[in-house]
Amino acid sequence: MINFLDLKKINQQYQKELVEACTRVIESGWYLLGKELTSFEQAFATYCGTKHAIGVANGLDALILTLRAWKELGKLKDGDEIIVPANTYIASILAITENNLTPILVEPNLSTYNLDIENVKLAITNKTKAVLAVHLYGQLAPMQKICDIAKQHNLLVLEDSAQAHGAHINGHKAGNWGDASAFSFYPGKNLGALGDAGAVTTNDDELANTIKALRNYGSNEKYKNIYQGTNSRLDEIQAAILAVKLQYLDQEIQYRQSIAKKYIEGITNPHITLPTVTNLTAHVWHLFVIRCKERDTLKDYLHKNNIETLIHYPIPPHKQICYKQWNNISLPITEQIHQEVLSLPISPVLTDQEVHRIIEKVNEFKA
Ligand SMILES: *Cc1c(COP(=O)(O)O)cnc(C)c1O
């Protein structure tokens, strides 16, 4: 079986260094908010080109705490409208509703799966206060245009970069376009911890300080609580692990890009719609997502041929039980995407031989 993602194989490449990092943390006797976190935060901020990176417990918290910080700073208030792509992972939407803000679900662009700039413009009202741009599957959303519109309308821009560490246009990286950006280091992400972890990047000192307080009970000084904060810290051990893996991120991205190139050149089956790439470095291929009208038949067929695929995502947020108030709204592009998408294996440890077998089997598929 060609696995969709072999995390064991990915992490075993760095096992010696990971064990050294863990040993260092064990022997330090200091497990939270210490040197390892500060050092990873600095390295990750440098990598993204931002002034700050603030480690938090996971990617969802990175989103939640950024919006929460903007509320504490008086930049957002209950009921404000946040524009967000309707086809995103549920976390982007949960972060908005968790903060009593109102998500305005907009249809994405069918060829990039990212925000469609015309739909963003149409969605702006006098209640709109922010755009949450998701770099879905690893490709940057049209950030220049989004930032231009945001500036015209005085909107905050939050990037959801959970799938796009390292994506860039002329060196301008994911995480350094908006007012702030949320990252996830969930094990399966392109930069993955050995457990949960996340971070916010920003160039705004006040926002950075507020998030630092919020992640630690609302306190920047022990036993003095400015906010009714939460506990969302990134452990020293995960920070040490991430610092090791960050060194190999660019190399892994290049490898993902080389697989994507082989898929794009090799897959010629007319039943398959390949991903559209707007700029070669703007896509870091967290996922390689194709579309097919007979998606479920294709998935079964590949499974019978020992190729594991996944669907990102089978049910759009507005069709989820938890958002039953939206179950009847019609978002045909989003719904089409969820019916047709299929993610092929792509990872830093997928072999050339496996890539060729996948291409061959996809090309042999008859709908
Ligand atoms: C993974 C992911 C998140 C959430 O990250 P966690 O670390 O799992 O909380 C948020 N947004 C997107 C687009 C993601 O893919």
The ligand as a Gaussian input file, in Angstrom:
#p B3LYP/6-31G(d) Opt

LIG

0 1
 C       -4.797000      22.298000      10.454000
 C       -5.533000      23.549000      10.189000
 C       -5.937000      24.405000      11.232000
 C       -5.894000      24.029000      12.679000
 O       -4.708000      23.606000      13.189000
 P       -4.639000      22.678000      14.491000
 O       -3.209000      22.775000      14.893000
 O       -5.067000      21.321000      14.105000
 O       -5.540000      23.277000      15.516000
 C       -6.499000      25.614000      10.900000
 N       -6.698000      25.968000       9.626000
 C       -6.352000      25.170000       8.593000
 C       -6.593000      25.645000       7.195000
 C       -5.764000      23.933000       8.839000
 O       -5.440000      23.142000       7.816000

